[in-house]
Amino acid sequence: IGLYMALAGVITFLFLRELKATRDGALLAGLANMYCSFSVVSVKNIAHPRSIWILPLVMLMAERYVTRPRKAIWILLAGLAFGLQLLSGNPHFAAITAVGSALYILFRTWQRSWRENESLRTSVWRVLATTAPWVIAGVIGFAIAAIQMLPQLMHTDQSTRQGGMTLDFAAGLSANLRYLGQLLLPFAYEQGHVITDPWAFGGMDFNEVSYRGIYMGMVPELAIAILGCA
């Protein structure tokens, strides 16, 4: 876990330095990414930290793909990173990374065209021509992870998560002010009871699930800011 968090911080630092951010600003951002509440809470599942650090890595490759020559190399490296992320045990992070990096490339390319005062037609063509090949990175990643992803897709209908909640059940959940604190500060305190089968208890609210005090909130960010000012 320490290694994955360190990688997330170092690569975030390198990504922002690639964007010409100051050394202190990039360092602060890297530390914040390492110790933000999401990273801290995610240590409960090793698959999360194993996936999270790859996001800034792909963003770094996306920036170099837009600004540097030999674009095929960055597509290939991003494909390898996507494959590693898909194999990490939590593939939804790979979907977030794929969408985020593609949008980054789209807007970054548009920004460069805008600064160069290109015509609208030229800008649109440049954005499409730059963003479309990025799909190849996703294809490479899926091919690398196919040995795990194909069986997973074949057995999706057997997952306990694939059913979800019915519309009638979701619409019937009652709101209560005592849930507001949990909404604003998830995992801040323990609330409710573990219910394995809500309908066995007369259809009790879905919110009646115990949450443990593992949420760190803004504490890490405040600590980093204080240390940075000091």
C-alpha positions as CSV (number, residue, x, y, z in Angstrom):
1,I,0.0,0.0,0.0
2,G,2.8,2.4,0.8
3,L,4.5,1.7,-2.5
4,Y,1.2,2.4,-4.5
5,M,0.6,5.6,-2.5
6,A,4.2,6.7,-3.1
7,L,3.8,6.0,-6.8
8,A,0.6,8.1,-7.0
9,G,2.4,11.0,-5.3
10,V,5.6,10.8,-7.4
11,I,3.8,10.5,-10.7
12,T,1.4,13.3,-9.9
13,F,4.4,15.4,-9.2
14,L,5.9,14.5,-12.6
15,F,2.6,15.1,-14.4
16,L,2.3,18.7,-13.0
17,R,6.0,19.4,-13.7
18,E,5.3,18.4,-17.2
19,L,2.7,21.1,-17.2
20,K,5.3,23.6,-16.0
21,A,3.9,23.9,-12.5
22,T,6.3,25.1,-9.8
23,R,8.2,22.5,-7.9
24,D,6.5,23.4,-4.6
25,G,3.1,23.3,-6.2
26,A,3.7,20.0,-7.8
27,L,5.1,18.6,-4.5
28,L,2.0,19.8,-2.6
29,A,-0.3,18.2,-5.2
30,G,1.5,14.9,-5.1
31,L,1.3,14.8,-1.3
32,A,-2.4,15.7,-1.4
33,N,-3.0,12.9,-3.9
34,M,-1.2,10.5,-1.7
35,Y,-3.0,11.4,1.5
36,C,-6.4,12.7,0.4
37,S,-9.5,11.1,1.9
38,F,-10.1,9.0,-1.1
39,S,-6.7,7.4,-1.0
40,V,-6.8,6.9,2.7
41,V,-10.3,5.3,2.7
42,S,-9.2,3.1,-0.3
43,V,-6.6,1.2,1.7
44,K,-9.4,-1.0,2.9
45,N,-9.2,-2.8,-0.4
46,I,-5.8,-3.5,-1.9
47,A,-7.3,-3.5,-5.4
48,H,-8.0,0.3,-5.0
49,P,-4.5,1.6,-4.4
50,R,-3.2,-0.9,-6.9
51,S,-5.3,0.9,-9.5
52,I,-5.3,4.5,-8.4
53,W,-1.6,5.3,-9.0
54,I,-2.1,4.4,-12.7
55,L,-4.4,7.3,-13.3
56,P,-1.8,10.1,-13.0
57,L,0.6,7.8,-15.0
58,V,-1.8,7.7,-17.9
59,M,-2.5,11.4,-17.6
60,L,1.3,12.0,-17.9
61,M,1.4,9.9,-21.0
62,A,-1.7,11.7,-22.4
63,E,0.1,15.1,-21.9
64,R,3.2,13.8,-23.7
65,Y,1.1,12.3,-26.4
66,V,-0.4,15.7,-27.2
67,T,2.8,17.8,-26.9
68,R,5.6,15.5,-28.0
69,P,6.5,13.7,-31.3
70,R,6.5,9.9,-31.8
71,K,2.9,9.6,-30.6
72,A,2.8,5.9,-31.2
73,I,5.2,5.3,-28.3
74,W,2.8,7.1,-25.8
75,I,-0.2,5.2,-27.2
76,L,1.7,1.9,-26.6
77,L,2.8,2.8,-23.1
78,A,-0.7,4.0,-22.2
79,G,-2.1,0.7,-23.5
80,L,0.3,-1.2,-21.2
81,A,-0.8,0.9,-18.3
82,F,-4.5,0.3,-19.1
83,G,-3.9,-3.4,-19.3
84,L,-2.2,-3.3,-15.9
85,Q,-5.0,-1.3,-14.4
86,L,-7.6,-3.8,-15.8
87,L,-5.7,-6.6,-14.2
88,S,-5.4,-4.8,-10.9
89,G,-8.7,-6.3,-9.5
90,N,-10.9,-3.3,-9.8
91,P,-11.6,-2.6,-13.5
92,H,-13.9,0.4,-13.0
93,F,-10.9,2.5,-12.3
94,A,-9.7,1.7,-15.8
95,A,-12.9,3.0,-17.2
96,I,-12.5,6.3,-15.2
97,T,-8.9,6.6,-16.5
98,A,-9.9,5.9,-20.1
99,V,-12.6,8.5,-20.1
100,G,-10.6,11.0,-18.2
101,S,-7.5,10.8,-20.4
102,A,-9.5,10.9,-23.6
103,L,-11.3,14.1,-22.5
104,Y,-8.0,15.5,-21.3
105,I,-6.5,14.9,-24.8
106,L,-9.6,16.4,-26.5
107,F,-9.6,19.7,-24.4
108,R,-5.8,20.0,-24.3
109,T,-5.6,19.7,-28.1
110,W,-8.4,22.3,-28.5
111,Q,-6.6,24.6,-26.1
112,R,-3.4,24.4,-28.2
113,S,-5.4,25.1,-31.4
114,W,-7.0,28.1,-29.7
115,R,-3.7,29.5,-28.6
116,E,-2.3,29.1,-32.2
117,N,-5.4,31.0,-33.6
118,E,-6.3,28.1,-35.9
119,S,-9.6,28.3,-37.8
120,L,-12.6,26.4,-36.4
121,R,-12.5,23.8,-39.2
122,T,-8.7,23.2,-38.6
123,S,-9.2,23.0,-34.9
124,V,-12.0,20.4,-35.1
125,W,-10.0,18.3,-37.5
126,R,-6.9,18.5,-35.3
127,V,-8.9,17.5,-32.2
128,L,-10.5,14.5,-34.0
129,A,-7.2,13.4,-35.5
130,T,-5.4,13.6,-32.2
131,T,-8.1,12.1,-29.9
132,A,-9.3,9.2,-32.2
133,P,-6.0,7.2,-32.1
134,W,-6.1,7.2,-28.3
135,V,-8.7,4.4,-28.7
136,I,-5.9,2.2,-29.7
137,A,-4.5,2.4,-26.2
138,G,-7.7,1.1,-24.8
139,V,-7.7,-1.8,-27.3
140,I,-4.2,-2.7,-26.4
141,G,-5.1,-2.6,-22.7
142,F,-8.1,-4.8,-23.1
143,A,-6.1,-7.3,-25.2
144,I,-3.5,-7.5,-22.4
145,A,-6.2,-8.1,-19.8
146,A,-8.4,-10.3,-22.0
147,I,-7.3,-13.5,-20.1
148,Q,-9.1,-12.0,-17.1
149,M,-11.7,-9.7,-18.6
150,L,-13.3,-12.1,-21.0
151,P,-14.2,-14.7,-18.3
152,Q,-15.4,-11.8,-16.1
153,L,-17.7,-10.5,-18.8
154,M,-19.0,-14.1,-19.4
155,H,-19.9,-14.5,-15.7
156,T,-21.4,-11.0,-15.1
157,D,-24.9,-12.3,-14.9
158,Q,-23.8,-14.4,-11.9
159,S,-22.6,-11.5,-9.9
160,T,-24.5,-10.5,-6.9
161,R,-24.1,-6.8,-7.9
162,Q,-25.6,-7.1,-11.4
163,G,-29.2,-7.0,-10.2
164,G,-29.2,-3.6,-8.5
165,M,-32.3,-2.0,-7.0
166,T,-35.7,-1.9,-8.6
167,L,-37.2,1.5,-9.2
168,D,-40.0,0.9,-6.8
169,F,-37.6,0.0,-4.0
170,A,-35.4,3.0,-4.6
171,A,-38.4,5.4,-4.8
172,G,-39.8,4.0,-1.6
173,L,-36.8,4.8,0.5
174,S,-37.7,7.4,3.1
175,A,-35.5,10.5,3.7
176,N,-34.4,11.4,7.2
177,L,-32.4,14.3,8.6
178,R,-30.2,12.0,10.6
179,Y,-28.7,10.7,7.3
180,L,-27.5,14.3,6.3
181,G,-24.4,14.0,8.4
182,Q,-23.5,10.7,6.8
183,L,-24.0,12.2,3.3
184,L,-21.7,15.1,4.0
185,L,-19.1,13.1,5.9
186,P,-19.3,9.5,4.7
187,F,-17.5,7.0,7.0
188,A,-17.2,9.7,9.7
189,Y,-19.1,7.7,12.3
190,E,-20.9,4.4,12.9
191,Q,-24.6,4.4,12.2
192,G,-27.3,1.8,11.8
193,H,-27.0,-1.9,11.9
194,V,-25.8,-4.6,9.5
195,I,-28.8,-5.9,7.6
196,T,-28.2,-8.9,5.4
197,D,-31.8,-8.9,4.1
198,P,-33.7,-5.6,4.5
199,W,-37.0,-7.2,3.6
200,A,-36.7,-9.6,6.4
201,F,-37.0,-6.6,8.7
202,G,-40.1,-5.2,7.1
203,G,-38.2,-3.4,4.2
204,M,-36.1,-1.2,6.4
205,D,-34.3,1.7,4.7
206,F,-31.3,0.9,2.6
207,N,-29.3,3.5,4.7
208,E,-29.5,1.3,7.7
209,V,-26.0,-0.1,7.2
210,S,-23.1,0.2,9.6
211,Y,-20.3,2.5,8.7
212,R,-16.9,2.5,10.4
213,G,-14.9,5.5,11.4
214,I,-12.3,5.3,8.7
215,Y,-13.0,8.6,6.9
216,M,-10.2,11.1,7.2
217,G,-12.0,14.0,5.4
218,M,-10.0,17.2,5.1
219,V,-7.5,16.4,7.9
220,P,-4.6,15.2,5.5
221,E,-5.1,18.2,3.2
222,L,-5.0,20.6,6.2
223,A,-2.0,19.0,7.6
224,I,-0.1,19.2,4.3
225,A,-1.1,22.9,3.9
226,I,0.1,23.7,7.4
227,L,3.4,21.9,6.8
228,G,3.7,23.7,3.5
229,C,3.2,27.1,5.1
230,A,5.7,26.2,7.8
